[in-house]
Each structure stands twice: as structure tokens, then as C-alpha cells.
Amino acid sequence: MTAPPTTFVRHATADDLDELVSLARRSFFDAYSETDDHAVIDAYCVRNFTRERFASILADPRSKVLVADHGQGCFAGYAQVASSSPPPCVRCAQPIELVRLYLAREWIGRGVGAVLMRAAIDEARRLGGSTLWLGVYERNPRAIAFYERFGMRVVGTKPWEWGGEIFQDPVMERAI
């Protein structure tokens, strides 16, 4: 299935902060609400998805946020890529991290994720990357399978603290 013709990907701006925060909280909760404690998810969202945090990300020249906009300020999803320090298992040159890629629940399975992923790969190239890498929650097989469809392969793991536990999340990469 392909994304609806009215959906287009563009760079997020400061004018998008309210919708971006709302989407980030909603999509993160939706992604993990079936497997994880709702209080833990809520606490994470309150700490990490704020206007101030997104304003800082948007102001950082090493980071780009893309939104899948389907009109009237309503976003179907978003992705963030950034020049960051990868874990040791990422050994390729000029790595760029896919920090996040999330969709609103109602847009999953409609091709928007694929559109965002392709745009994120293109944006990583524009940031000077030759490798795209990401960490993915080990208890999210749907996301792992999605990234594999785009040529990502597991190259190691990295620790991630979540709800008082330490998980060894797969680290995936691909040449871009």
C-alpha cells in the first residue's frame, strides 16, 4: 500500500512544536502500550517529548526532524536523524543515526513508514553520512522486520535502560 497522495515529508520547524510533541507522545505510547507498563511509558514521554527538547533538536545543525504531513498541521509520523557517536559495533565510516521513526497508529500499514524511511536515508546522506545506524527495542519485532526490509542488518547490541531494567537492544546499520 502506498501513502495517501496528500501526505508529504518535510523538515519540521518551530511552528510544528505542538503537533510534534503531541504526535511523539501518542505514537510512542501506541508503540509500547501492549508490551510495557503504561506508567513507565507516560513518565518517559513527559521527560523526553517536550516543546523545549524538540526546540533544542530543531536548533541543532547535526540533527534533522522530518514530518509526514497530511495537511492542516496533522502529522502521520516523524523521523529524526542525527550525527552522533555510535556504539563500538558500528564500524563503518561517516555514521548517521536514525534516532526515531514513529507513526500515528492510524497510519501504520499505509505506506507512510516507508516514505519516511526513504526520506530519512536521503537526509542522512545530506548530513554527510555513508552509513545509517539505529538502536531498536529488542521487544519490538515489527520494527526490526521493518528496518530489515530497508537493508538494515544487526551488527551488535547496546544497553538501554527502560523501566528499571537494562535491555540489550539490537543495533542495526546499512550503507547509504
Summary of the structure (lengths in Angstrom):
residues: 176
radius of gyration: 15.4
end to end distance: 24.3
largest distance: 42.6
contacts: 534
relative contact order: 0.17
helix: 38%
strand: 31%
